[in-house]
């Protein structure tokens, strides 16, 4: 891939993604797949005024080795220096960039039960720091091609061809394009305005419920918090007010539903990549907001453990609206990566909700937002439910029914 395009993409992540400001610290988390591109992102952050950029490298095979040879007690322990790092970040609020390139099957064979027990033990220590940072810092999730990931999507190509093909798909879906004269920054500013207009319309309706139906058997009603708002595209960090884009790419408009108000059944439309494994062809049945029954053709036990991670893992944290007629879905690719597949399809998320989906949320404490119905959990796992015949109807506070989606696309224009 042309280095000029890659530098343009790196600039997009630094400027439109986290929108780094002069004097800020930045932390980048990445796999070992694309070190040269990571160096481009680091450079662009410094050009925008970052004081310090730190890169934290991950490597799936090493994660499996640690899981195999460390005892559960050792895996479950947070060292003093790790707690100090959490405390430092909660105090300094560095901007965070997450560059995804993992092998969708990279953790197959790992003892997932052991890994989950370790996380359940560590999470109560991590949670206060995470809560302290909630909504206050800039973050962005983007992607670069990993060799195994590229081969998963394009198995008929050799490795170098597959990586090049995946680069092309990432750049197109991220609105960078593959032409040297494309203006990625302008593309994103225009896209954000369109998403904002849709949010304005949805928020004007004062919706209290969303009803989902599709021919695959999906029939679900989800309750909404009375003062919840729909969001999409960029958002502002609490305190600093800095505008940033959490996901590159993004096509979704989302809202946090009310904990305890979801009834019916929903069927997945794409595989879910969870903990380095794929959960495929699954369904989730809800009663009084809680996932009470799950089934899957592949990795059903993994899905069951996911919804049992903690008390909030079996409740919904997000309802996201994504039209079938969108760049990612129109690519015809199944990415086996939630960042892309969730932006090709309407989806729900099990687990943690977003406090900033409460109107004027800055006036409330995080605990007050949760009392209003924002779910609290250590996980937030999106799963795709959008189909070409998915219909979504909104029910307003006065009982009026308003079409939101018809046959997989928006039922209204802006």
C-alpha positions in Angstrom: 0.0 0.0 0.0 1.3 3.5 -0.9 2.9 5.1 2.1 1.2 8.4 1.3 -2.2 6.8 1.9 -1.0 5.1 5.1 0.3 8.5 6.4 -3.1 10.0 5.5 -4.8 7.3 7.5 -2.4 7.8 10.4 -3.2 11.5 10.4 -6.9 10.8 10.4 -6.6 8.6 13.5 -4.5 11.2 15.3 -6.5 14.3 14.3 -10.1 13.1 13.8 -9.9 10.0 15.9 -8.4 11.1 19.2 -8.0 14.8 18.2 -4.8 15.0 20.2 -4.0 18.5 21.7 -0.8 20.2 22.5 0.8 18.8 25.7 -1.3 15.7 25.9 0.0 12.2 26.5 -1.0 9.4 24.1 -1.0 5.7 24.6 -1.2 3.3 21.6 -2.0 -0.3 22.0 -1.2 -2.5 19.0 -0.3 -6.0 17.9 3.1 -6.7 16.3 1.7 -6.8 12.7 2.3 -3.3 11.4 5.2 -1.6 13.3 5.8 0.8 10.4 2.3 2.1 10.4 2.4 2.4 14.2 5.4 4.7 13.8 3.4 6.8 11.4 0.6 7.2 14.0 3.2 8.1 16.7 4.7 10.7 14.3 1.4 12.3 13.5 0.5 12.5 17.2 3.8 14.4 17.9 3.1 16.7 14.9 -0.2 17.7 16.5 1.6 18.5 19.8 1.6 15.4 21.9 4.0 15.6 24.8 4.6 11.9 25.0 3.5 8.9 23.0 3.8 5.4 24.5 3.3 2.2 22.6 2.1 -1.0 24.3 2.6 -4.1 22.2 0.4 -7.2 22.4 1.0 -10.6 20.9 -1.7 -13.3 20.9 0.7 -16.3 20.9 2.4 -14.9 24.0 -1.0 -14.4 25.7 -1.7 -18.2 25.2 1.7 -19.1 26.7 1.1 -17.0 29.8 -2.3 -18.6 30.1 -0.9 -22.0 29.9 2.0 -21.7 32.3 0.9 -19.2 34.9 -1.2 -20.4 37.8 -4.7 -19.0 38.2 -3.5 -17.2 41.3 -0.7 -15.5 39.3 -2.9 -14.6 36.4 -5.4 -13.1 38.9 -2.9 -10.8 40.6 -2.4 -7.2 39.7 1.1 -6.1 40.7 1.7 -2.8 42.5 3.2 -1.2 39.4 0.2 -2.2 37.4 -2.1 -0.5 39.9 0.2 2.5 39.9 -0.2 2.7 36.1 -4.0 2.6 36.4 -3.9 5.3 38.9 -1.6 7.5 36.8 -3.9 7.2 33.8 -6.9 7.9 35.8 -5.2 11.1 37.0 -3.6 12.2 33.7 -6.3 11.0 31.2 -4.0 10.2 28.2 -5.7 9.9 24.8 -5.9 6.2 23.9 -5.5 4.6 20.4 -6.4 0.9 20.0 -5.1 -0.5 16.7 -6.8 -3.9 16.0 -5.2 -6.5 13.8 -5.8 -9.7 15.8 -6.2 -13.2 14.3 -10.0 -13.9 14.8 -9.0 -17.5 15.7 -5.8 -16.5 17.5 -6.8 -17.7 21.0 -8.4 -21.0 20.0 -7.2 -23.7 22.4 -6.6 -21.3 25.2 -8.2 -22.1 28.6 -10.9 -19.5 28.4 -12.4 -20.4 31.8 -9.1 -19.8 33.4 -8.7 -16.4 31.7 -12.3 -15.4 32.7 -11.8 -16.3 36.3 -8.6 -14.3 36.4 -10.4 -11.2 34.9 -13.3 -11.6 37.4 -10.8 -11.5 40.2 -8.9 -8.5 38.9 -11.9 -6.4 37.8 -13.0 -5.1 41.2 -9.5 -3.6 41.5 -9.6 -2.1 38.0 -13.2 -0.9 38.2 -12.7 2.3 40.4 -10.0 3.6 38.0 -12.2 2.8 34.9 -15.1 4.6 36.5 -13.0 7.6 37.4 -12.0 7.9 33.7 -15.5 7.2 32.3 -16.3 9.7 29.5 -13.4 12.0 30.4 -10.7 11.0 27.9 -10.4 10.8 24.1 -10.1 7.3 22.6 -10.2 5.8 19.2 -10.4 2.2 17.9 -9.0 1.7 14.4 -7.5 -1.2 12.5 -4.5 -2.4 10.5 -4.2 -5.7 8.6 -2.7 -8.6 10.4 -1.4 -11.5 8.3 -3.7 -14.2 9.8 -6.7 -11.8 9.9 -6.1 -11.0 6.2 -5.9 -14.7 5.2 -9.1 -15.4 7.2 -11.0 -12.9 5.0 -9.2 -13.7 1.7 -8.1 -17.3 1.9 -7.7 -17.7 -1.8 -4.9 -15.1 -1.9 -1.3 -15.4 -0.7 -0.3 -13.5 2.4 1.1 -10.4 0.8 -1.9 -10.1 -1.6 -4.4 -10.7 1.3 -2.8 -8.0 3.4 -2.9 -5.5 0.5 -6.5 -6.4 -0.2 -7.4 -5.8 3.5 -5.6 -2.5 3.5 -7.7 -1.4 0.6 -10.9 -2.5 2.4 -9.9 -0.7 5.6 -9.1 2.5 3.8 -12.3 2.5 1.8 -14.5 1.7 4.8 -12.7 4.3 6.9 -13.5 7.0 4.3 -9.8 7.5 3.4 -10.2 5.9 0.0 -7.4 4.6 -2.2 -6.9 7.7 -4.3 -4.0 10.0 -3.4 -6.2 13.1 -3.8 -9.0 12.0 -1.5 -9.7 14.3 1.5 -10.2 12.0 4.5 -10.7 14.9 6.9 -13.4 16.5 4.9 -15.1 13.1 4.3 -15.3 12.6 8.1 -16.6 16.0 8.9 -19.4 15.6 6.3 -20.1 12.1 7.7 -20.3 13.4 11.2 -22.8 16.1 10.2 -25.1 13.5 8.6 -25.0 11.3 11.7 -25.8 14.3 13.9 -28.9 15.2 11.8 -30.2 11.6 12.2 -29.6 11.8 16.0 -31.4 15.1 16.1 -34.5 13.6 14.5 -34.5 10.5 16.6 -34.1 12.5 19.8 -37.0 14.7 18.8 -39.3 11.7 18.9 -39.0 11.0 22.6 -38.9 7.2 22.1 -39.6 4.8 25.0 -39.3 1.5 23.2 -37.8 -0.1 20.2 -39.5 -3.1 18.6 -37.4 -5.4 16.4 -38.7 -8.0 14.0 -37.2 -10.1 11.1 -38.0 -13.3 9.3 -35.2 -15.2 11.0 -37.3 -15.2 14.2 -36.1 -12.0 15.8 -38.9 -10.5 17.8 -37.7 -8.2 20.6 -38.9 -5.2 22.5 -36.3 -3.0 24.3 -37.2 -0.2 26.7 -35.4 3.1 26.6 -34.5 5.5 29.5 -36.8 8.5 29.4 -34.0 11.0 29.2 -31.6 8.9 27.1 -30.3 10.4 23.8 -29.2 8.8 20.6 -25.6 9.5 19.6 -23.4 8.8 16.6 -20.1 9.8 15.1 -18.0 12.1 17.3 -18.5 13.1 20.9 -17.1 15.4 23.5 -14.9 14.3 26.4 -16.3 15.3 29.7 -14.4 18.2 31.3 -12.2 19.1 28.5 -15.0 19.3 25.9 -12.6 17.9 23.2 -14.4 16.5 20.2 -13.2 13.1 19.1 -14.3 10.0 17.1 -14.2 6.7 19.1 -14.5 4.4 16.1 -12.9 4.6 12.7 -14.9 3.5 10.8 -18.3 4.1 12.2 -21.8 4.0 10.6 -23.9 3.6 13.7 -26.3 5.6 15.7 -26.7 4.2 19.2 -28.5 4.6 22.5 -28.2 2.9 25.9 -31.4 1.0 26.7 -32.9 0.8 30.2 -31.6 -2.1 32.3 -34.4 -4.6 33.0 -36.6 -3.8 30.0 -36.0 -6.2 27.2 -38.3 -9.1 26.2 -38.2 -11.5 23.3 -35.6 -13.3 21.2 -33.0 -12.1 18.8 -30.9 -14.0 16.3 -27.4 -13.1 15.2 -26.7 -12.2 11.6 -22.9 -12.4 11.7 -20.3 -14.3 13.8 -19.1 -12.7 17.0 -15.4 -12.6 17.6 -14.9 -13.0 21.4 -11.7 -13.7 23.2 -9.9 -14.8 20.0 -12.7 -17.3 19.0 -15.8 -17.1 16.8 -19.3 -17.6 18.2 -21.5 -18.5 15.2 -25.3 -18.7 14.4 -26.5 -17.9 17.9 -29.6 -16.6 19.6 -30.3 -14.8 22.9 -33.7 -14.8 24.7 -34.5 -12.0 27.1 -37.0 -11.8 30.0 -37.3 -8.7 32.1 -34.1 -7.4 30.5 -32.0 -10.4 31.3 -30.5 -12.9 28.8 -32.1 -16.1 30.2 -31.3 -18.5 27.3 -28.6 -18.7 24.7 -27.9 -21.1 21.9 -25.1 -21.3 19.3 -24.1 -23.7 16.6 -20.4 -23.0 17.4 -18.9 -22.1 20.8 -22.2 -22.1 22.7 -20.3 -22.7 26.0 -18.1 -19.6 25.4 -21.3 -17.5 24.8 -22.8 -18.9 28.0 -19.7 -17.9 30.0 -19.7 -14.5 28.4 -23.2 -13.7 29.7 -22.1 -15.0 33.2 -19.0 -12.8 33.5 -20.8 -10.7 36.1 -24.3 -9.6 37.1 -24.5 -7.0 34.3 -23.1 -9.2 31.5 -26.6 -10.7 30.8 -28.2 -7.3 30.4 -28.1 -4.9 27.4 -25.8 -1.9 27.3 -26.4 -0.7 23.7 -28.8 -0.6 20.8 -27.1 0.5 17.6 -28.8 1.3 14.3 -26.8 0.7 11.1 -28.3 0.6 7.6 -27.5 -2.3 5.2 -26.8 0.3 2.6 -23.5 1.4 4.1 -19.8 1.2 2.9 -18.9 -1.7 5.0 -21.9 -3.9 4.2 -21.7 -2.9 0.6 -18.1 -4.2 0.5 -19.6 -7.7 0.7 -16.9 -8.7 3.1 -17.3 -10.5 6.4 -14.5 -9.1 8.5 -14.6 -11.4 11.5 -13.8 -8.2 13.5 -16.4 -6.5 15.6 -15.2 -2.9 14.7 -16.1 -3.5 11.1 -18.9 -6.1 11.3 -20.8 -4.0 13.9 -20.7 -1.1 11.5 -22.2 -3.2 8.7 -25.2 -4.2 10.6 -27.6 -3.2 13.3 -26.4 -4.6 16.6 -26.9 -4.9 20.3 -24.3 -5.1 23.0 -24.4 -7.1 26.2 -22.8 -5.5 29.2 -21.7 -2.0 30.1 -23.8 0.9 29.0 -22.8 4.5 28.1 -23.4 7.1 30.8 -23.1 9.9 28.2 -26.2 8.6 26.5 -28.1 10.4 29.3 -29.2 13.9 28.4 -27.0 16.5 30.3 -25.1 13.6 31.8 -22.4 15.9 33.1 -24.9 17.1 35.7 -25.1 13.6 37.2 -22.6 11.2 38.9 -21.9 7.9 37.3 -23.8 6.2 40.0 -26.8 8.4 39.3 -26.7 7.5 35.7 -26.8 3.9 36.6 -29.7 4.5 38.9 -31.6 5.8 35.8 -31.0 2.5 34.1 -27.5 2.5 32.6 -26.1 -1.1 32.9 -22.8 -1.7 34.7 -20.6 -4.6 33.7 -16.9 -5.5 33.1 -17.8 -6.4 29.5 -19.3 -4.6 26.5 -19.7 -7.1 23.7 -21.5 -6.1 20.4 -23.3 -8.7 18.4 -24.8 -8.2 15.0 -28.5 -8.7 14.3 -29.1 -6.7 11.1 -30.7 -8.3 8.1 -32.1 -7.1 4.8 -35.6 -7.6 6.2 -35.1 -6.2 9.7 -37.8 -3.8 10.7 -37.5 -1.5 13.8 -40.5 0.5 15.1 -40.1 3.2 17.8 -42.8 3.7 20.3 -43.1 7.3 21.7 -43.9 8.4 25.2 -47.6 9.0 24.1 -47.8 5.5 22.5 -47.4 6.6 18.9 -45.6 4.1 16.6 -42.9 5.5 14.3 -41.0 3.5 11.7 -37.3 3.7 12.2 -36.0 0.9 10.0 -37.7 -0.8 7.1 -36.2 -3.8 5.3 -32.7 -3.2 6.8 -32.5 0.5 6.1 -33.6 3.8 7.5 -37.3 4.4 7.2 -36.8 8.2 7.2 -34.6 10.8 5.4 -32.7 13.8 6.8 
